[in-house]
Amino acid sequence: MWADRKSKKKSRKGGWLLAALVVVVVVIAGGVAVFNIFRPPGPVPPPIPGPPQPTPSTQPASCPDVQVVAVPGTWESSPTDDPHNPTFNPNALLLNVTRPLQNEFASSRADVVTVPYAAQFAHFGAPPQETYDQSRAQGTQATEDMIASMAKGCPLTHYVLMGFSQGAVIAGDVAAKIGAGQGPVAADRVLGVGLVADGRREMSDAAVNLGIQSGVGAEVVLRGLHDVPGVPGATMTGPRPGGLGSLTSKTVQICAPGDLICAAPPNSFTLFGAPGALVQLAAASQNPVHAKYNSFVVDSEGQTATKYLTGWASGLVNGAPTPAHG
């Protein structure tokens, strides 16, 4: 009897302990739940990438085989210009390349476009306009958007990219991104890159260098200089890290002797000091050498820069694949 009483007492004690343990667990769980509700959300883990999508075997009939993208120089374009029929500046240098290409090829073979952007370089004495940094950023975005838009609907289209002056800096920067695997299309979709008077020019950035075989771009010489009085928002970004990457072997650089935009001697601007250097750089885009690439002879055959680029681009278009259309 005493044993039964003792057993029941133990049982009751064990039951109380179990009940107390359950209460503690519930309270703790509830507290964790409340804490989870009110604590700031933690970082969302990145999605797990799926398998790479296969390249389609056909593309829509409306897609061109090649898109030729030309980026004009300073004061040669406008954000509202028509990409297929630019009229803002009838004397824009690359019109001497794009117009012959438009006449040579049907639009189904080559869609030849000119990137519309501010193309300005604000400096003392000029009318109110975009700074170089603003214009350059706008032109870079417009170029990338144009290529990305085509690539989205036309995955088998190839590209030829070219630029002059400020447009060469932009085209070169976009090409550098593509060559590093970070651009709007894969590098194997780019047939060639043609840069005339590139402000970030280095001899190692191209498979073919025509014109002067020394000097570097003004932005390389003035690396790090920005926001000086008289020339606001003109950041000199130096050479392109990694150059043009995998597109180096497909690139042509053209630079005339005496053109300080692309062939600046290492000490060419130091005598003027920082403010004078950028003022001189802004003026350099209007000097006779920089303005005469349409007559600057680049090879032993007597071809001018624009004539050479036209033949070079034409050869790339003619040799490009002809994708099947679905």
Secondary structure, 3 states (H helix, E strand, C coil): CHHHHHHHHHHHHHHHHHHHHHHHHHHHHHHHHHHHHHCCCCCCCCCCCCCCCCCCCEECCCCCCEEEEEECCCCCCCCCCCCCCCCCCCCCCCHHHHHHHHHHCCCCCEEEEECCCCCCCCCCCCCCCCCHHHHHHHHHHHHHHHHHHHHHHCCCCEEEEEEECHHHHHHHHHHHHHHCCCCCCCHHHEEEEEEECCCCCCHHHCCEEEECCCCECHHHHCCCCCCECCECCCCCCCCCCCCCHHHHHHEEEEECCCCCCCCECCCCCHHHHHHHHHHHHHHHCCCCCCCCCCCCECCCCCCEHHHHHHHHHHHHHHHCCCCEEC
